[in-house]
Amino acid sequence: MTKQALIANLRSQCGGPRDGALLRYALGDALLDSGDAVAAAEELRHALRLDARYSAAWKLLGKACLAMDDRAGAAAAWRQGRAVALERGDKQAEKEMAVFLRRVERDPLE
């Protein structure tokens, strides 16, 4: 399945009975992978409105923001994601976002 076919398939499920944070996360991931960071961020924010405790969505939202050169948005997403991951006991996600956050704060002009 091509990236565009995958995106079309995922979009066709939005608004239906299978719509939810996981679907929106998958759509955001596919959009980011295809190079559409703006649309990816929109879908990831939708996923987080559905489930604010979805640490993987926070992590990917930070990556989407960074892809849009929104370093402040990336840092904010990773800070929130770290808090969520700590609360949930998701140590791996917390560690990854801590590394991303340190990089973006250390090298603000990269």
Backbone as ProteinMPNN parsed JSONL, in Angstrom:
{"seq_chain_A": "MTKQALIANLRSQCGGPRDGALLRYALGDALLDSGDAVAAAEELRHALRLDARYSAAWKLLGKACLAMDDRAGAAAAWRQGRAVALERGDKQAEKEMAVFLRRVERDPLE", "coords_chain_A": {"N_chain_A": [[0.849, -1.178, 0.0], [0.614, 2.158, -0.871], [1.91, 5.258, 0.507], [0.092, 7.35, 0.161], [-2.257, 5.931, -0.346], [-2.576, 4.623, 2.078], [-2.957, 6.824, 3.779], [-5.354, 7.828, 2.68], [-7.057, 5.665, 3.229], [-7.008, 5.65, 6.056], [-8.075, 8.194, 6.555], [-10.639, 7.797, 5.551], [-11.838, 6.417, 7.566], [-12.161, 8.18, 9.604], [-14.385, 9.853, 11.747], [-16.121, 7.787, 11.786], [-17.254, 4.662, 13.308], [-14.853, 3.584, 14.207], [-13.249, 5.663, 14.773], [-10.922, 7.394, 16.742], [-8.423, 8.004, 19.282], [-6.243, 6.322, 18.62], [-6.584, 5.837, 15.846], [-6.36, 8.473, 14.874], [-3.761, 9.016, 15.694], [-2.354, 7.148, 14.12], [-2.959, 8.156, 11.578], [-1.761, 10.69, 11.797], [0.903, 9.893, 12.073], [1.338, 8.649, 9.573], [0.947, 10.849, 7.886], [3.025, 12.54, 8.72], [5.178, 10.96, 8.013], [4.879, 11.102, 5.285], [5.63, 13.629, 4.782], [3.975, 15.769, 5.369], [3.852, 17.752, 7.696], [2.258, 19.713, 8.89], [-0.456, 18.874, 8.586], [-0.146, 16.474, 9.932], [0.419, 17.323, 12.566], [-2.028, 18.493, 13.169], [-3.755, 16.243, 13.179], [-2.585, 14.776, 15.247], [-2.973, 16.474, 17.393], [-5.722, 16.283, 17.477], [-5.966, 13.6, 18.221], [-4.936, 13.816, 20.795], [-6.843, 15.426, 21.992], [-8.816, 13.577, 22.221], [-7.625, 11.674, 23.854], [-5.76, 12.664, 26.233], [-3.775, 11.469, 27.652], [-2.102, 9.993, 26.061], [0.882, 9.147, 25.551], [2.625, 8.529, 23.412], [1.525, 9.965, 21.32], [2.017, 12.579, 22.133], [4.785, 12.568, 21.928], [5.161, 12.192, 19.148], [3.827, 14.447, 18.211], [5.58, 16.436, 19.041], [7.713, 15.868, 17.327], [6.495, 16.445, 14.868], [6.025, 19.178, 15.166], [8.662, 20.069, 15.309], [9.471, 19.429, 12.732], [8.129, 21.396, 11.397], [9.605, 23.543, 11.989], [8.932, 24.638, 14.414], [10.143, 25.064, 17.153], [9.579, 25.834, 19.779], [6.98, 24.874, 20.064], [7.481, 22.146, 19.771], [9.082, 21.676, 22.038], [7.216, 22.288, 24.041], [5.284, 20.286, 23.592], [6.809, 17.993, 24.144], [7.456, 18.452, 26.825], [4.911, 18.31, 28.03], [4.284, 15.726, 27.253], [6.251, 14.259, 28.62], [5.438, 14.664, 31.261], [2.975, 13.337, 31.209], [3.855, 10.752, 30.556], [5.442, 10.165, 32.805], [3.47, 10.163, 34.784], [1.979, 7.977, 33.958], [3.794, 5.948, 34.179], [5.332, 5.274, 32.012], [8.217, 4.713, 31.23], [10.124, 4.501, 29.122], [9.141, 6.156, 27.029], [9.183, 8.578, 28.412], [11.935, 8.91, 28.851], [12.881, 9.096, 26.191], [11.579, 11.445, 25.286], [12.726, 13.247, 27.05], [15.356, 13.31, 26.14], [14.975, 14.355, 23.531], [13.933, 16.852, 24.234], [16.068, 18.013, 25.657], [17.895, 18.266, 23.547], [16.576, 20.087, 21.8], [16.392, 22.315, 23.415], [19.033, 22.829, 23.975], [20.254, 23.296, 21.497], [19.061, 25.659, 20.033], [19.144, 26.901, 17.536], [19.554, 25.114, 15.513]], "CA_chain_A": [[0.0, 0.0, 0.0], [1.398, 3.391, -0.936], [1.651, 6.193, 1.608], [-1.148, 8.09, -0.116], [-3.377, 5.0, -0.183], [-2.722, 4.429, 3.518], [-3.553, 8.049, 4.308], [-6.749, 7.858, 2.226], [-7.77, 4.631, 3.984], [-7.168, 6.115, 7.429], [-9.015, 9.328, 6.54], [-11.998, 7.305, 5.299], [-12.367, 5.88, 8.818], [-12.384, 9.288, 10.536], [-15.794, 10.183, 11.904], [-16.907, 6.553, 11.86], [-17.242, 3.962, 14.598], [-13.488, 3.241, 14.614], [-12.514, 6.9, 15.027], [-10.447, 7.51, 18.115], [-7.051, 8.483, 19.428], [-5.316, 5.45, 17.896], [-6.736, 6.118, 14.422], [-5.796, 9.798, 14.597], [-2.318, 8.871, 15.839], [-1.869, 6.443, 12.926], [-3.059, 9.106, 10.473], [-0.709, 11.675, 12.014], [2.183, 9.238, 11.786], [1.424, 8.476, 8.118], [1.103, 12.175, 7.289], [4.379, 13.01, 9.011], [6.068, 10.14, 7.186], [4.753, 11.539, 3.893], [6.178, 14.973, 4.678], [2.972, 16.798, 5.654], [3.937, 17.966, 9.14], [1.133, 20.546, 9.342], [-1.623, 17.993, 8.729], [0.187, 15.498, 10.977], [0.234, 17.975, 13.862], [-3.473, 18.659, 13.363], [-4.333, 14.949, 13.561], [-2.059, 14.392, 16.553], [-3.701, 17.285, 18.384], [-7.058, 15.67, 17.569], [-5.786, 12.387, 19.031], [-4.73, 14.212, 22.186], [-8.13, 15.881, 22.523], [-9.56, 12.354, 22.537], [-6.932, 10.983, 24.951], [-4.628, 13.513, 26.626], [-2.761, 10.631, 28.317], [-1.487, 9.171, 25.008], [2.252, 9.676, 25.534], [3.227, 8.392, 22.076], [1.018, 11.073, 20.497], [2.777, 13.765, 22.531], [6.13, 12.436, 21.361], [5.091, 12.417, 17.699], [3.461, 15.848, 18.008], [6.831, 17.186, 19.144], [8.465, 15.669, 16.077], [5.797, 17.183, 13.813], [6.315, 20.607, 15.397], [10.054, 20.292, 14.93], [9.503, 19.384, 11.267], [7.586, 22.676, 10.931], [10.498, 24.552, 12.573], [8.298, 25.197, 15.606], [10.916, 24.492, 18.252], [8.856, 26.08, 21.029], [5.869, 23.924, 20.081], [8.051, 20.82, 20.014], [9.48, 21.615, 23.451], [5.989, 22.249, 24.851], [4.693, 18.947, 23.44], [7.625, 17.016, 24.862], [7.299, 18.683, 28.271], [3.623, 17.735, 28.411], [4.399, 14.284, 27.068], [7.048, 13.713, 29.729], [4.584, 14.67, 32.448], [2.009, 12.253, 31.021], [4.579, 9.477, 30.628], [5.8, 9.949, 34.216], [2.229, 9.837, 35.501], [1.545, 6.634, 33.545], [4.859, 4.967, 34.386], [5.874, 4.937, 30.694], [9.596, 5.182, 31.399], [10.831, 4.615, 27.842], [8.67, 7.372, 26.354], [9.667, 9.713, 29.189], [13.369, 9.062, 28.576], [13.048, 9.57, 24.811], [11.186, 12.847, 25.195], [13.72, 14.03, 27.795], [16.494, 13.49, 25.22], [14.544, 15.297, 22.481], [13.775, 18.166, 24.86], [17.421, 18.543, 25.904], [18.481, 18.661, 22.255], [15.929, 21.284, 21.265], [16.723, 23.444, 24.294], [20.481, 23.054, 23.901], [20.623, 23.766, 20.163], [17.865, 26.31, 19.526], [19.275, 27.44, 16.163], [19.848, 24.048, 14.54]], "C_chain_A": [[0.898, 1.246, 0.0], [1.054, 4.28, 0.265], [0.328, 6.911, 1.401], [-2.373, 7.193, 0.036], [-3.645, 4.744, 1.3], [-3.417, 5.637, 4.147], [-5.034, 8.134, 3.928], [-7.591, 6.851, 3.005], [-8.028, 5.085, 5.419], [-8.173, 7.27, 7.499], [-10.454, 8.858, 6.338], [-12.647, 6.764, 6.57], [-12.668, 6.97, 9.847], [-13.866, 9.646, 10.559], [-16.693, 8.963, 11.997], [-16.776, 5.887, 13.214], [-15.833, 3.622, 15.098], [-12.646, 4.483, 14.905], [-12.134, 6.966, 16.502], [-8.993, 7.955, 18.113], [-6.062, 7.634, 18.624], [-5.387, 5.69, 16.387], [-6.095, 7.452, 14.073], [-4.284, 9.794, 14.741], [-1.728, 8.221, 14.578], [-1.901, 7.367, 11.709], [-1.975, 10.174, 10.594], [0.661, 11.124, 11.684], [2.381, 9.087, 10.282], [1.636, 9.824, 7.421], [2.508, 12.726, 7.52], [5.389, 12.256, 8.156], [6.02, 10.571, 5.72], [5.245, 12.969, 3.693], [5.198, 16.097, 4.953], [2.883, 17.013, 7.163], [2.762, 18.778, 9.671], [-0.109, 19.687, 9.571], [-1.384, 16.95, 9.818], [-0.058, 16.099, 12.352], [-1.249, 18.152, 14.177], [-4.113, 17.348, 13.826], [-3.837, 14.502, 14.934], [-2.715, 15.204, 17.665], [-5.125, 16.749, 18.568], [-6.981, 14.418, 18.442], [-5.666, 12.748, 20.503], [-5.978, 14.833, 22.803], [-8.99, 14.683, 22.935], [-8.945, 11.606, 23.718], [-5.658, 11.755, 25.29], [-3.519, 12.727, 27.31], [-2.029, 9.707, 27.343], [-0.058, 9.68, 24.789], [2.916, 9.567, 24.163], [2.76, 9.516, 21.149], [1.729, 12.369, 20.856], [4.163, 13.735, 21.894], [6.126, 12.745, 19.869], [4.673, 13.852, 17.38], [4.708, 16.731, 18.098], [7.654, 17.063, 17.873], [7.82, 16.433, 14.919], [6.071, 18.68, 13.952], [7.737, 20.932, 14.964], [10.202, 20.298, 13.412], [8.956, 20.664, 10.646], [8.451, 23.844, 11.41], [9.84, 25.298, 13.728], [8.961, 24.557, 16.825], [10.219, 24.683, 19.593], [7.68, 25.115, 21.165], [6.342, 22.51, 20.357], [8.411, 20.664, 21.484], [8.254, 21.517, 24.356], [5.337, 20.869, 24.788], [5.489, 17.92, 24.23], [7.573, 17.214, 26.373], [5.997, 18.056, 28.763], [3.668, 16.21, 28.311], [5.191, 13.617, 28.168], [6.205, 13.633, 30.986], [3.573, 13.521, 32.382], [2.698, 10.899, 31.179], [4.982, 9.158, 32.065], [4.58, 9.508, 35.016], [1.786, 8.409, 35.206], [2.585, 5.557, 33.814], [5.478, 4.483, 33.086], [7.313, 5.463, 30.619], [10.333, 5.377, 30.081], [10.434, 5.891, 27.101], [9.182, 8.608, 27.087], [11.137, 9.971, 28.904], [13.61, 9.618, 27.169], [12.706, 11.048, 24.698], [12.139, 13.754, 25.971], [14.934, 14.311, 26.913], [16.141, 14.505, 24.142], [14.476, 16.717, 23.036], [15.14, 18.799, 25.139], [18.057, 19.029, 24.607], [17.886, 19.971, 21.743], [16.236, 22.508, 22.125], [18.203, 23.812, 24.208], [20.883, 23.715, 22.582], [19.454, 24.495, 19.507], [17.954, 26.799, 18.089], [19.57, 26.365, 15.127], [18.772, 23.949, 13.516]], "O_chain_A": [[1.831, 1.347, 0.796], [0.046, 4.076, 0.941], [-0.461, 7.066, 2.333], [-3.418, 7.649, 0.5], [-4.797, 4.658, 1.725], [-4.345, 5.49, 4.943], [-5.872, 8.475, 4.764], [-8.718, 7.156, 3.395], [-9.133, 4.923, 5.937], [-9.017, 7.315, 8.394], [-11.383, 9.449, 6.888], [-13.872, 6.662, 6.644], [-13.347, 6.719, 10.842], [-14.514, 9.728, 9.516], [-17.89, 9.088, 12.256], [-16.249, 6.477, 14.157], [-15.644, 3.395, 16.293], [-11.468, 4.372, 15.244], [-12.927, 6.636, 17.383], [-8.417, 8.244, 17.065], [-5.14, 8.175, 18.013], [-4.352, 5.741, 15.723], [-5.365, 7.553, 13.087], [-3.591, 10.488, 13.998], [-0.725, 8.691, 14.042], [-0.974, 7.36, 10.9], [-1.339, 10.525, 9.6], [1.487, 11.811, 11.083], [3.465, 9.364, 9.767], [2.418, 9.921, 6.474], [3.107, 13.31, 6.617], [6.339, 12.843, 7.637], [7.004, 10.422, 4.995], [5.276, 13.466, 2.567], [5.546, 17.267, 4.791], [1.965, 16.523, 7.821], [2.316, 18.549, 10.796], [-0.737, 19.765, 10.626], [-2.308, 16.584, 10.543], [-0.671, 15.463, 13.21], [-1.672, 17.979, 15.32], [-4.919, 17.343, 14.757], [-4.596, 13.909, 15.701], [-2.98, 14.683, 18.748], [-5.663, 16.76, 19.675], [-7.835, 14.204, 19.303], [-6.228, 12.069, 21.362], [-6.155, 14.773, 24.02], [-9.785, 14.765, 23.871], [-9.661, 10.976, 24.495], [-4.605, 11.518, 24.698], [-2.432, 13.26, 27.528], [-1.4, 8.738, 27.768], [0.177, 10.54, 23.94], [3.699, 10.442, 23.795], [3.517, 9.966, 20.289], [2.015, 13.178, 19.974], [4.65, 14.746, 21.388], [6.988, 13.475, 19.381], [5.12, 14.414, 16.381], [4.865, 17.667, 17.315], [8.226, 18.044, 17.399], [8.522, 17.003, 14.085], [6.321, 19.364, 12.959], [7.98, 21.955, 14.325], [10.974, 21.086, 12.867], [9.278, 20.988, 9.502], [8.069, 25.004, 11.253], [10.16, 26.458, 13.985], [8.418, 23.639, 17.441], [10.261, 23.799, 20.449], [7.416, 24.6, 22.252], [5.691, 21.76, 21.086], [8.09, 19.651, 22.106], [8.25, 20.754, 25.322], [4.89, 20.342, 25.807], [4.911, 17.07, 24.908], [7.639, 16.241, 27.125], [5.975, 17.361, 29.778], [3.155, 15.501, 29.178], [4.841, 12.521, 28.608], [6.254, 12.633, 31.703], [3.345, 12.824, 33.37], [2.184, 10.008, 31.856], [4.876, 8.011, 32.498], [4.659, 8.585, 35.827], [1.28, 7.714, 36.087], [2.287, 4.369, 33.689], [6.082, 3.411, 33.045], [7.582, 6.508, 30.028], [11.096, 6.333, 29.941], [11.293, 6.62, 26.605], [9.574, 9.584, 26.448], [11.546, 11.12, 28.734], [14.444, 10.505, 26.981], [13.45, 11.817, 24.09], [12.339, 14.908, 25.591], [15.478, 15.415, 26.932], [16.922, 15.416, 23.868], [14.909, 17.667, 22.385], [15.339, 19.986, 24.885], [18.685, 20.087, 24.579], [18.616, 20.859, 21.302], [16.328, 23.621, 21.607], [18.569, 24.978, 24.354], [21.749, 24.589, 22.559], [18.904, 24.003, 18.522], [16.924, 27.086, 17.479], [19.813, 26.688, 13.964], [18.849, 23.109, 12.618]]}, "name": "protein", "num_of_chains": 1, "seq": "MTKQALIANLRSQCGGPRDGALLRYALGDALLDSGDAVAAAEELRHALRLDARYSAAWKLLGKACLAMDDRAGAAAAWRQGRAVALERGDKQAEKEMAVFLRRVERDPLE"}
